[in-house]
């Protein structure tokens, strides 16, 4: 891979993102000012930026709480999803039952479960982590399972001819085949974990961005609400970029 070409492509992508986002913010600012839209309906980006600056310490503290909850739930959902995917790949008799249960969990409205989890586990981080794990578990399970089953049959035959045991087959053939699928799942579940954390905090929390959004909403403080949303969006972009960077390092054969 040409390193200079890759860097040039990254710089071009970054520049295009900055230009597009910048144009969108300028159009937003112009529309708000031209139509004299009141801040309680739609605050201008400049007002949101001032709100962020004035309450930077408060928003940083809230963002840290939400990020820790999101990463905790993501790790749990990722770990359980990978383990279950491996289990149903090697023990086919478990596949239909576990997948049916996983689909049931996926189809259950997580928003409806959140208040129940808060009653059981309190207002701390535990119910938020459970909610996020439930939201991220299914995409990881489906993608890793598909990746493990997509291993090239010729490669499997080669390992069988070399009398490779089950661990060697998994370590050197099936797991590398599943890695691109896992990274694809993480591209989705990374930002999704932040959404889960914010939704869970809306249902009941003493801190976090979701709590800040709820307080701003109840007070009709739209600049503060948009400021919290901006923090969540920036963290989501950061998580997505982190997954892409890690993917480029570990999937070097693609």
N, C-alpha and C positions, 0 to 999 in steps of 0.2 A: 504494500500500500504506500502510495506517495504521501509522505508526511506534509510537505508544503502544500500539496493540492488539498489535503484534508483540512489543514488550517485555513486555507483560503476559502474553502466551502463553508466552514464554520463561521468565519468572519462575515461572509456574504449573507448567511442565514440570519446571524445576529443583527446585522445592519437592516435587513428587510423587516425583521420583527420590530425593531426600534422605529423605523419609518412608518410602518402600518399602524402601530399603537399610537405613535405621536400624532398622526393624521386624525385618527379616531378621537383622541382627546381634544384636539383643536376644534374639530367639528362639534363635539359635545359642548365645549365651552362657548363657541359662537352661537349655537342654538339656544342655550340657556340665557345668554346675555341678550340676544336679539329678540327673543320672545318674552323676556323678563319673567322667567319661570321662578316662582318662589322656592327657597331652599327646602321647605318642608315637603315639596313635591319632587324636585330633582335638583340637588346641589351641583354647582359647577365643579369641575375637576380642581380648579385653583382653591376653592373653599375646602374640598376634601383634603387636599395636600396640606393646607394650613391647619386643619383639624388634626391630621396625623402628626404634624410637627409639634404642635402644642401639647399633645397627649402622647408623645413618643414613648415615654417610659411606661405608661399604662398599657399602651398597645403592645409593646415588646413583651411585657410580663404576661399579658393574655395570650399572645401568640406562642410563647414558650410553653405554656400549659397545654394549649391545643396541640402543638407539635409533638410533645411528649406522649400525649394520649394517642395521637394518630400513629406514631411510630410503634408504640407498644401494641396496639391492636393489629397493626400491619404485620409485625413480627409473629404474633400469635396466629393470625389467619394464614400467613405464609407457611409457618412451620406445620400446622395441622393439615393444610391443604396439600403440601408436598408429601407428608407421611401417608395420608389417606390415598393419594394418587399412586404412590408406590405399592401400597397394600393391595388395591384393587387391580393393579397391573399384574402382580404376581399371583394373586389368589382370585381367579376369575369368578368363583362362586359368590364372592362378596360384592361384585361390581353392581349388579342391578339393585340390590337392596340399599347399598350405600348411596348410589347415585339418586335413587328415589328419595331418600332422606335428605340429601343435599339440595335437591330441587325443591323439596318442601320448605326447607330453611330459606332458600333463595326467594320463594314465592310469598313468604310470610312478610307482611309489612313491618319493617324494622321500627318505624316510628311508633307503631302500636305496642311493640315490646319494650321500648325504652322506659316508659313510666313504671312498668312492672319491675324491670331490672333495678331502677332507682329505689323502689320500695324494698327490694330484697337486699341490695348492696350499698344503699346510701348515696350521698351526693358526691362521693369521691371519684377517683379515676377508674375504678373497677368496672362499673356499668358502661362507661364510655369505651373502654378497651374491648369489652364483650361485644358491644354493638359494632365496632369497627371490624373486629375479627369475623363476625357473622357476615358482614358486607363484603369482605375481601376473600373469604375462604373459598367460595364457589368458583370465581374466575381462576384462581390459582389451581384448584383441583382439576377443573376441566382442561385447562391448557397443559398442565404438566402430564396429565394422563394421556392426552393426545400426543404430546411430544415423546413420551416413553414408547407409545405404540407405533410411532412413525419411524422408528429406527430402520435403516436400510436392511432389507432381508439378506442381501449379499454379505453385508458386514456381519450380521448375526451368524450366517453360515460359516464365515471365516473363523469367528471366535469359537464356534462349536467344533470346527475341525481341529483347532488348536487345543481342544479339551479345556477351555476356559470354564472356571466355576461361575456360579451365579453372581458373586460379588464383582469379579473381573468383568463379566459381561455388562453389569450395571454401570460400573465405574468408567469403563473405557468405551462403551458403545451407546448404551441407552441414555445415560445422564447427559453426555454431550449433545445428543440428539434433542433432549428435552429443554436444554438451556435457552434456545431462542424462544420457545413457547413460554417459558417461565418469565423471561424478560418482557415479552409482549403482555403477559398478565400484569406484571408490575407497573408497566406504563399506564395501565388503567387503574389498578388498585392503589397506586401511590397517591395521586390526587384524590381518589375516591375516599381514602382513609381520612383526609381532612374534612371532606363533606360529612362523613359519619360522625366525626368528633364534634363538628359544629351543630349538627342535628341533635346529637345526644345532649349537648350543653344547653340547647334551647329548651329541652324537656325539663332540665333541672341541674343547675351547677352553681358553685359559688365563685367560679373564675373561668377564664377562657374567652376566646373570641365569640363563641356562641352566646355566652352570658352577656358580653358587651353588646352584641347585636340585639339581643332581647331587650336590654335596658334602653338602648337607643330607640328601638321601635316603640316601646311603651311610652316614651317621652316625646315621640315624633321628632327625634333629633336625627334627621336624615344624613347630615354630614358625618356624624359619628358612626351611623350605620354603614355608610359607604366606605368609611375609613377602615372599619373592621373587615368588610368584604374585600377591600383592596389588600389587606394583610393576608387574608386567607388565599386570595388568588396568587399573590407573589410566592407564598410558600408552596402552593400547588405546582407552579411553574418550576420552582427550585427542585422539588421532589422528582418531577418528570425529567428535568435535565440531569439530575444525579443518576437516575436509572439508565438514561441513554449513555452517559459517560461510563458507567460501570459495564454496560453491555458491550461497548466498543472495546473495552479492555479484556473481557473474559471470552467473547466470541470472536476471536482473532482469525478463525479459519473461514468466516463467512465472506 
